[in-house]
Amino acid sequence: MKLKQLGSNQTEVQTGRYNVLFSYETPVAVYDNDLNEYLVTSTKHSVTTSKHINAWLPSGNRHSEQQREQEFFDRLVTIS
């Protein structure tokens, strides 16, 4: 596992399969290395968190990526 500070209040945790973006202390997006796809939370968070997500995505747009409920991300980091 590797922890990478991306900026103020934004961190990426890299595991074997997943790269997980945290905004503040909340996991909000994932890159799945096995499936080669990005998943983002469908939950509306703060403006700053939306900026963190958009800056992290290669498309720069959270709505162009597959969305999942926030619970998906919460469960992912509890079992990883």
N, C-alpha and C positions, 0 to 999 in steps of 0.2 A: 504494500500500500504506500502511496506517495501523496503527500500534502503539498499543494501549490497555492501560494497566496497570489491572487490575481490583481488585487487592488483593495481599497478600503472596503471592508465588510463583504468581500467576495472571495471565495476560496473554492478550489477544485480538489477533490479527492479522487485519486486514480487507483483503481483496483485492477485485477487481471482483466475483467470483462467490462467494467463500467468506469466512466469518468463522470463524477457527480458534481454539479455546480451547487454551491451553497451561497445564498444571499443572507447575510447576517448569520443566523444559526439554522436556517431552514433550507432543506434540499429542494430545489425548484426546477432542475433540468438534469438530464442524463444523456450521455452519449454511450450507446451500446456498441462496443468494439466488435462483438460477434456478428451482430446484425447490420452494422454500419448505418445506424440511424440515431437521430436525435429525438428525444421525448421531452416535452415541457409540461409544466403544471397548467391545468385549466383554471386554477384558482387565481382570482385577481388579488395581487399583493400590492405593495406600495409602488409609486412611480419609480423610486430608486431600484427596487427589485426588478421591475420590468426593464429598466435600462441595463441592469446586470445581465439579465437573460438575453436581451437583444444583442448586447456587445459580445457575448460568449458564442452565440450561434453563428455559423458561417454565412447563413442567409441574412442575418441581421433582423429577422422578423419572427417572433414567437408564434405567430398565427400560420406560418407556412410549414411548421413542423407538427408532428403528431402530438396530440395532447392527451394527458392522463389526469385523473383526479389526484389531488394532493396526497391522499392516503397511499397511493402507489409509491411515491417517493419516500414517504415516511417509513413504510414497511421495508423498502429496499435498503435503507441505511441501518435499519435495526437488525436485519439478518445478514448483512454483508460482513 
